[in-house]
Amino acid sequence: MRNLLLAPLLRWLGKLSFPRLFLVSALLFLLDLAVPDFIPFADELLLGLLTLLLARWKKPAATDKVPAAGDAGR
C-alpha cells in the first residue's frame, strides 16, 4: 500500500527541475503555518506561491531542442 502512494510521488518529483528545493519550500510552508507571526498570512502566501512555482517548473523534455545561435534565422 505504501508503494502505491510513494511511487507516483517520486515519479512526479523526478520530473521537477529542483525537487529538493520544492520539498524544502513545502516543508518551510507547513512549518510556517504552525508558527504564529507578526503579519498574519504574509509569509504563508509568499511561501505557498514559491512552492506552487517550483511544483510547476518541469525539466525540459529530451525531444525539446533549443536552436543554436546561428540557426535562429533559418
Stockholm file with secondary structure:
# STOCKHOLM 1.0

chainA/1-74         MRNLLLAPLLRWLGKLSFPRLFLVSALLFLLDLAVPDFIPFADELLLGLLTLLLARWKKPAATDKVPAAGDAGR
#=GR chainA/1-74 SS CHHHHHHHHHHHHHHBSCHHHHHHHHHHHHHHHHSCCSSTTHHHHHHHHHHHHHHHCBCCCTTCCCCCGGGTTC
#=GC SS_cons        CHHHHHHHHHHHHHHBSCHHHHHHHHHHHHHHHHSCCSSTTHHHHHHHHHHHHHHHCBCCCTTCCCCCGGGTTC
//
